[in-house]
Amino acid sequence: QVQLVESGGGLVQAGGPLSLSCATSGIIFSGHELSWYRQAPGKQRELVARITRTFNTNSADAVKGRFTISRDNAKSTGYLQMSGLTPEDTAVYYCNAKSPRTGGQYWGQGTQVTVSS
């Protein structure tokens, strides 16, 4: 059974940091791209950042320079380190694991991040 479990969300003041984790099981983690998405109320889910199997990364313009995605294949876990948070970053954050070989992908249940002004 494949599981992606996000943790680390919560309430933080504007300007503060927060780190999210995505613990996976049931997949060969090293064979999957790992991405973080977010969905704010009334908005579509959007890509925040992605890290490939070879550790190449890309991120949305809105978070460049503030958010850092990383992965630890030994722990089958992905991370999203966030800093300089603003109320516009308030959303439910989801992790996603996708196999470039098969196209199969899996989602976590999401974790709420709320940034107060």
Z-matrix of the N, CA and C atoms (Angstrom, degrees):
N
C 1 1.468
C 2 1.524 1 109.36
N 3 1.322 2 115.41 1 128.11
C 4 1.448 3 120.38 2 -179.32
C 5 1.524 4 109.57 3 -84.53
N 6 1.313 5 115.44 4 133.05
C 7 1.461 6 120.32 5 176.47
C 8 1.519 7 110.14 6 -135.67
N 9 1.312 8 116.04 7 135.66
C 10 1.450 9 123.55 8 170.09
C 11 1.521 10 106.07 9 -123.68
N 12 1.307 11 116.84 10 120.60
C 13 1.454 12 121.27 11 -175.59
C 14 1.517 13 109.52 12 -122.62
N 15 1.328 14 115.16 13 112.55
C 16 1.460 15 120.05 14 177.37
C 17 1.525 16 109.80 15 -85.43
N 18 1.313 17 114.95 16 149.59
C 19 1.458 18 120.82 17 174.45
C 20 1.520 19 108.81 18 -150.51
N 21 1.324 20 115.07 19 164.16
C 22 1.458 21 119.98 20 175.44
C 23 1.508 22 114.60 21 105.14
N 24 1.315 23 117.16 22 -6.44
C 25 1.454 24 118.91 23 178.49
C 26 1.516 25 111.53 24 -69.50
N 27 1.310 26 115.21 25 169.75
C 28 1.466 27 119.52 26 178.74
C 29 1.500 28 111.25 27 161.10
N 30 1.324 29 114.28 28 -163.93
C 31 1.463 30 122.32 29 -179.39
C 32 1.525 31 108.57 30 -101.39
N 33 1.317 32 115.87 31 131.11
C 34 1.462 33 120.58 32 -179.23
C 35 1.516 34 108.89 33 -141.05
N 36 1.311 35 116.55 34 149.66
C 37 1.458 36 120.27 35 177.90
C 38 1.528 37 110.35 36 -78.62
N 39 1.300 38 114.94 37 151.93
C 40 1.460 39 120.26 38 177.93
C 41 1.529 40 109.80 39 -54.87
N 42 1.315 41 113.75 40 137.66
C 43 1.458 42 119.59 41 -178.38
C 44 1.511 43 113.84 42 92.35
N 45 1.305 44 116.22 43 -14.56
C 46 1.451 45 120.25 44 -176.02
C 47 1.518 46 113.45 45 -84.50
N 48 1.335 47 115.78 46 170.44
C 49 1.450 48 121.47 47 177.53
C 50 1.536 49 111.55 48 -100.92
N 51 1.306 50 113.97 49 160.35
C 52 1.455 51 120.82 50 173.60
C 53 1.521 52 106.86 51 -157.21
N 54 1.304 53 116.10 52 143.44
C 55 1.458 54 120.11 53 178.90
C 56 1.516 55 110.41 54 -122.81
N 57 1.303 56 115.84 55 133.84
C 58 1.453 57 121.98 56 178.20
C 59 1.521 58 109.37 57 -109.35
N 60 1.324 59 115.14 58 149.59
C 61 1.457 60 121.58 59 175.09
C 62 1.514 61 109.35 60 -125.64
N 63 1.313 62 115.73 61 151.90
C 64 1.459 63 121.98 62 176.96
C 65 1.525 64 106.88 63 -133.69
N 66 1.310 65 115.57 64 101.57
C 67 1.460 66 121.20 65 179.93
C 68 1.519 67 109.02 66 -90.49
N 69 1.314 68 116.28 67 127.14
C 70 1.456 69 119.72 68 -177.26
C 71 1.527 70 111.15 69 -114.69
N 72 1.305 71 114.70 70 155.35
C 73 1.458 72 121.31 71 174.10
C 74 1.515 73 108.06 72 -151.84
N 75 1.329 74 116.01 73 154.87
C 76 1.460 75 119.90 74 178.16
C 77 1.511 76 114.90 75 85.54
N 78 1.336 77 117.26 76 0.65
C 79 1.455 78 121.03 77 176.27
C 80 1.525 79 109.23 78 -131.16
N 81 1.330 80 115.08 79 160.77
C 82 1.458 81 119.43 80 171.53
C 83 1.517 82 105.66 81 -83.75
N 84 1.306 83 115.13 82 94.15
C 85 1.461 84 120.76 83 -169.84
C 86 1.520 85 112.05 84 -56.80
N 87 1.315 86 116.31 85 -40.11
C 88 1.464 87 119.41 86 -176.33
C 89 1.522 88 112.06 87 -66.09
N 90 1.311 89 117.20 88 -17.26
C 91 1.460 90 121.19 89 -179.87
C 92 1.514 91 113.73 90 -92.06
N 93 1.317 92 116.54 91 5.62
C 94 1.465 93 120.89 92 -175.97
C 95 1.516 94 111.68 93 -120.24
N 96 1.321 95 115.64 94 144.47
C 97 1.454 96 120.86 95 165.56
C 98 1.528 97 107.39 96 -73.43
N 99 1.300 98 115.33 97 147.27
C 100 1.456 99 120.76 98 179.72
C 101 1.523 100 108.00 99 -121.21
N 102 1.312 101 115.53 100 126.90
C 103 1.458 102 119.87 101 -179.00
C 104 1.516 103 110.22 102 -129.93
N 105 1.307 104 114.82 103 154.71
C 106 1.465 105 122.67 104 170.13
C 107 1.523 106 107.81 105 -114.96
N 108 1.308 107 115.40 106 131.28
C 109 1.448 108 123.51 107 173.81
C 110 1.527 109 108.07 108 -119.02
N 111 1.316 110 115.35 109 164.11
C 112 1.455 111 119.60 110 173.11
C 113 1.517 112 109.90 111 -143.35
N 114 1.309 113 113.85 112 154.12
C 115 1.460 114 120.41 113 178.48
C 116 1.518 115 108.92 114 -138.85
N 117 1.314 116 114.35 115 115.98
C 118 1.456 117 120.72 116 177.07
C 119 1.523 118 108.67 117 -90.29
N 120 1.329 119 118.09 118 157.93
C 121 1.464 120 120.62 119 -179.88
C 122 1.528 121 111.43 120 -55.36
N 123 1.316 122 116.27 121 129.54
C 124 1.447 123 121.24 122 177.37
C 125 1.511 124 114.93 123 77.00
N 126 1.330 125 116.69 124 5.07
C 127 1.456 126 119.84 125 -178.82
C 128 1.524 127 110.92 126 -121.00
N 129 1.312 128 115.91 127 162.29
C 130 1.451 129 120.71 128 177.45
C 131 1.520 130 110.30 129 -76.99
N 132 1.317 131 114.71 130 154.57
C 133 1.460 132 119.79 131 174.73
C 134 1.527 133 108.63 132 -66.03
N 135 1.339 134 115.23 133 136.06
C 136 1.454 135 119.41 134 -177.66
C 137 1.520 136 110.56 135 -130.37
N 138 1.315 137 114.25 136 149.98
C 139 1.459 138 120.20 137 177.64
C 140 1.521 139 109.62 138 -72.96
N 141 1.314 140 116.06 139 132.52
C 142 1.462 141 121.60 140 177.19
C 143 1.521 142 109.94 141 -99.48
N 144 1.331 143 116.27 142 -52.00
C 145 1.465 144 120.34 143 -177.75
C 146 1.518 145 108.95 144 -161.27
N 147 1.325 146 114.15 145 156.02
C 148 1.467 147 120.40 146 -179.07
C 149 1.524 148 108.36 147 -140.19
N 150 1.328 149 115.37 148 144.44
C 151 1.462 150 121.04 149 172.70
C 152 1.525 151 107.67 150 -129.91
N 153 1.315 152 115.40 151 129.67
C 154 1.456 153 119.79 152 -176.17
C 155 1.528 154 111.56 153 -84.12
N 156 1.316 155 114.27 154 179.19
C 157 1.472 156 119.72 155 178.32
C 158 1.518 157 110.79 156 -63.76
N 159 1.324 158 115.79 157 -26.81
C 160 1.464 159 119.81 158 -179.02
C 161 1.518 160 111.83 159 -100.00
N 162 1.321 161 115.64 160 17.73
C 163 1.468 162 122.65 161 172.56
C 164 1.526 163 113.99 162 72.16
N 165 1.333 164 117.18 163 15.31
C 166 1.458 165 118.45 164 169.83
C 167 1.511 166 108.35 165 -74.80
N 168 1.313 167 115.75 166 143.72
C 169 1.462 168 119.70 167 -177.12
C 170 1.515 169 111.10 168 -127.31
N 171 1.318 170 114.41 169 152.87
C 172 1.455 171 120.35 170 168.42
C 173 1.509 172 107.41 171 -147.60
N 174 1.324 173 115.51 172 156.00
C 175 1.459 174 119.32 173 -177.80
C 176 1.514 175 110.08 174 -145.47
N 177 1.318 176 114.49 175 161.04
C 178 1.454 177 121.02 176 178.55
C 179 1.521 178 109.87 177 -67.59
N 180 1.309 179 115.44 178 148.63
C 181 1.464 180 119.74 179 -179.72
C 182 1.524 181 111.80 180 -56.46
N 183 1.329 182 116.24 181 -34.57
C 184 1.467 183 120.33 182 -175.68
C 185 1.529 184 112.55 183 -65.06
N 186 1.325 185 117.14 184 -20.29
C 187 1.464 186 119.36 185 -175.94
C 188 1.517 187 113.09 186 -117.86
N 189 1.318 188 117.06 187 -1.98
C 190 1.468 189 120.15 188 -178.80
C 191 1.525 190 110.33 189 -56.85
N 192 1.304 191 113.95 190 134.62
C 193 1.454 192 119.65 191 179.52
C 194 1.516 193 113.78 192 83.30
N 195 1.319 194 117.44 193 -9.30
C 196 1.482 195 120.88 194 179.95
C 197 1.528 196 112.07 195 -116.40
N 198 1.310 197 117.00 196 -35.10
C 199 1.466 198 121.54 197 -176.66
C 200 1.521 199 109.24 198 -110.72
N 201 1.322 200 115.81 199 143.09
C 202 1.462 201 121.65 200 177.50
C 203 1.514 202 109.61 201 -130.71
N 204 1.319 203 115.08 202 126.13
C 205 1.460 204 120.25 203 177.27
C 206 1.525 205 108.73 204 -99.81
N 207 1.324 206 115.34 205 143.40
C 208 1.460 207 119.96 206 178.04
C 209 1.523 208 108.78 207 -150.57
N 210 1.316 209 115.18 208 172.49
C 211 1.460 210 119.83 209 179.61
C 212 1.519 211 109.43 210 -149.27
N 213 1.312 212 114.83 211 151.17
C 214 1.457 213 122.07 212 175.45
C 215 1.526 214 106.27 213 -126.65
N 216 1.312 215 115.93 214 99.80
C 217 1.468 216 119.33 215 -175.84
C 218 1.521 217 111.72 216 -64.86
N 219 1.313 218 117.04 217 -31.11
C 220 1.461 219 119.68 218 179.18
C 221 1.522 220 111.41 219 -64.19
N 222 1.323 221 116.51 220 -29.00
C 223 1.467 222 120.97 221 -179.94
C 224 1.523 223 112.03 222 -102.55
N 225 1.333 224 116.62 223 -0.11
C 226 1.477 225 121.02 224 -177.65
C 227 1.524 226 111.10 225 52.55
N 228 1.299 227 115.30 226 41.68
C 229 1.471 228 120.96 227 -173.72
C 230 1.520 229 110.53 228 -133.69
N 231 1.334 230 114.30 229 140.73
C 232 1.447 231 120.88 230 174.36
C 233 1.515 232 109.78 231 -112.04
N 234 1.312 233 114.73 232 159.51
C 235 1.470 234 119.84 233 -176.04
C 236 1.520 235 110.22 234 -136.58
N 237 1.319 236 114.47 235 153.90
C 238 1.452 237 120.83 236 170.92
C 239 1.522 238 106.87 237 -136.38
N 240 1.311 239 115.69 238 110.20
C 241 1.466 240 120.96 239 177.17
C 242 1.515 241 107.88 240 -94.81
N 243 1.316 242 115.40 241 125.16
C 244 1.450 243 121.19 242 -175.84
C 245 1.523 244 109.04 243 -119.35
N 246 1.312 245 115.41 244 138.10
C 247 1.456 246 120.33 245 176.26
C 248 1.514 247 108.76 246 -140.11
N 249 1.321 248 115.89 247 166.93
C 250 1.456 249 119.53 248 -179.16
C 251 1.510 250 113.07 249 55.93
N 252 1.329 251 115.73 250 39.48
C 253 1.458 252 120.12 251 -175.56
C 254 1.520 253 111.93 252 -65.40
N 255 1.314 254 115.01 253 144.85
C 256 1.459 255 122.15 254 176.93
C 257 1.527 256 108.40 255 -125.43
N 258 1.325 257 117.83 256 163.26
C 259 1.468 258 119.50 257 177.55
C 260 1.529 259 112.68 258 -56.44
N 261 1.329 260 116.79 259 -26.41
C 262 1.467 261 120.00 260 178.85
C 263 1.531 262 112.40 261 -68.80
N 264 1.312 263 117.56 262 -13.36
C 265 1.461 264 121.10 263 176.51
C 266 1.533 265 112.15 264 -85.29
N 267 1.308 266 116.70 265 -4.46
C 268 1.457 267 120.66 266 179.30
C 269 1.529 268 109.80 267 -63.33
N 270 1.314 269 116.06 268 124.45
C 271 1.470 270 121.13 269 -176.88
C 272 1.524 271 108.84 270 -177.42
N 273 1.315 272 114.84 271 170.67
C 274 1.459 273 119.96 272 166.24
C 275 1.526 274 107.11 273 -89.06
N 276 1.314 275 115.41 274 127.79
C 277 1.456 276 121.05 275 -177.51
C 278 1.526 277 109.16 276 -103.43
N 279 1.329 278 114.72 277 130.86
C 280 1.460 279 121.51 278 -177.77
C 281 1.524 280 109.97 279 -119.73
N 282 1.308 281 116.63 280 141.45
C 283 1.455 282 118.15 281 169.66
C 284 1.519 283 109.04 282 -100.68
N 285 1.307 284 113.75 283 152.73
C 286 1.456 285 122.40 284 -175.37
C 287 1.521 286 108.57 285 -139.20
N 288 1.305 287 115.88 286 132.92
C 289 1.461 288 121.00 287 175.53
C 290 1.513 289 107.91 288 -117.36
N 291 1.324 290 116.23 289 128.07
C 292 1.459 291 120.45 290 -176.19
C 293 1.522 292 110.36 291 -131.53
N 294 1.325 293 115.53 292 135.01
C 295 1.453 294 121.05 293 177.17
C 296 1.527 295 108.98 294 -89.34
N 297 1.333 296 118.04 295 116.60
C 298 1.465 297 119.08 296 177.11
C 299 1.530 298 111.97 297 -64.06
N 300 1.325 299 115.68 298 -23.58
C 301 1.463 300 119.14 299 -176.18
C 302 1.521 301 111.62 300 -77.30
N 303 1.325 302 117.12 301 -43.58
C 304 1.469 303 120.28 302 -175.37
C 305 1.523 304 113.14 303 -105.11
N 306 1.321 305 116.26 304 -19.20
C 307 1.464 306 119.48 305 -174.69
C 308 1.516 307 113.12 306 83.98
N 309 1.316 308 117.08 307 -7.36
C 310 1.454 309 119.85 308 179.86
C 311 1.521 310 111.34 309 -66.86
N 312 1.304 311 116.48 310 142.59
C 313 1.460 312 118.91 311 -179.39
C 314 1.514 313 110.50 312 -143.16
N 315 1.315 314 113.57 313 157.05
C 316 1.461 315 121.77 314 -176.49
C 317 1.517 316 109.28 315 -135.16
N 318 1.333 317 114.86 316 150.49
C 319 1.464 318 121.50 317 -178.05
C 320 1.522 319 110.45 318 -123.48
N 321 1.312 320 113.96 319 147.87
C 322 1.448 321 119.79 320 169.31
C 323 1.517 322 109.87 321 -83.81
N 324 1.323 323 115.41 322 177.74
C 325 1.466 324 120.30 323 -176.50
C 326 1.526 325 112.26 324 -84.79
N 327 1.318 326 116.22 325 -12.60
C 328 1.461 327 120.49 326 178.52
C 329 1.511 328 112.91 327 96.28
N 330 1.321 329 114.98 328 151.72
C 331 1.453 330 121.37 329 175.78
C 332 1.527 331 108.08 330 -137.24
N 333 1.317 332 115.65 331 135.33
C 334 1.461 333 120.76 332 -175.38
C 335 1.525 334 110.73 333 -81.04
N 336 1.311 335 115.24 334 131.35
C 337 1.462 336 122.35 335 172.08
C 338 1.524 337 107.16 336 -119.21
N 339 1.319 338 115.69 337 122.31
C 340 1.451 339 121.05 338 179.76
C 341 1.524 340 108.94 339 -123.33
N 342 1.315 341 115.78 340 124.71
C 343 1.461 342 121.43 341 -179.05
C 344 1.517 343 108.36 342 -111.09
N 345 1.314 344 116.13 343 120.01
C 346 1.458 345 120.55 344 -179.40
C 347 1.524 346 109.71 345 -93.88
N 348 1.324 347 115.17 346 146.82
C 349 1.473 348 119.51 347 -178.46
C 350 1.509 349 111.27 348 -90.33
